[in-house]
Amino acid sequence: MNKKVLLIMVLMLSLTFTFAQDEKEEELKDGWTKGGNIAITFNQSAFNNEWIGGGISNIAANILINYDFNFKKGDLIWDNKIITDYGAFKNKGQDVFTKSNDRLEFNSLVGKKAKGYWYYSAYFNLRTQLDTGYLFGDDGLTRLTTISHFFSPAFLQTGPGMLWKKSENLKVNFSPVAAKMIIVHDEFAGSFGTDIGETSAFELGVAIQGYYKVDLMKNISMENLLNLYTNYLKDPKNVDVDYTMNLVMAVNKYISANLTFQAIYDDNSQRNGFQIRETFGVGLNFKL
């Protein structure tokens, strides 16, 4: 990855957590802390034959489930997070819906108090998708071939480390010995970082996960998730980056505008640069 890009991202992260130092200290209490939300957004556009400005009639929908369930007892903590994000659209002339977004992620982290805000930790991360992915023709309508589906690919990470946790909304975990496994089904052997003819790949490296959630103003909250990983065994100078920002702007108890921005850099994806995803919509929002 371009070193200048990485430096800029590290500086941005440093500024974010420096700003967060002013946050009032939150006392972590024993027991379960649960919470999250379900956001359902819809979009629709329609044009009749006389509309001279051009355009394609379409409908689209997206559902985001973001849920945390954390536990604390004495010096022990156990933090868990589930993210499910799926969207689909259909343009006029299409026979079937095409997915526009597909993400399933589970994070789990166990920590034992060391000193101050520091904990000895161990983490587990799983990332995959829910639905089948296709390669489309130039017309954007014709499905040429299947390129992915549920649990193919699947990315698993785990390792020991140290956790700095100031509150439920501000924490950073550092793992100097993090194992990563990439799994695909037989028809995708040799893809997503696996060798030709192989359905799995193993990596060993260093991982950093950062989480920061802040209320920007009344009824507007921003959640930031940053994951960095580099593989000791191959091209250790390359750093995989996965950054997600979720912005929720509540109109009232049940209606909100939701903006999600995600940037991914991964050598295994065979893309020269960042993969960028952005979704925005107004719809229903339910607290969990």
Secondary structure, DSSP 8 states (H G I E B T S, - for coil): --HHHHHHHHHHHHHHHHHHTTS------SEEEEEEEEEEEEEEE---TT-TT----EEEEEEEEEEEEEEEETTEEEEEEEEEEEEEEEETT-SS-EEEEEEEEEEEEEEEEEETTEEEEEEEEEEE-SS-EEEE-TTSS-EEEEEEBTTBSEEEEEEEEEEEEEETTEEEEEEEEEEEEEE--GGGTT-TT--TT-SEEEEEEEEEEEEEEEEEETTEEEEEEEEEEEESSS-TT--EEEEEEEEEEESSSSEEEEEEEEEEE-GGGT-SS-EEEEEEEEEEEEE-
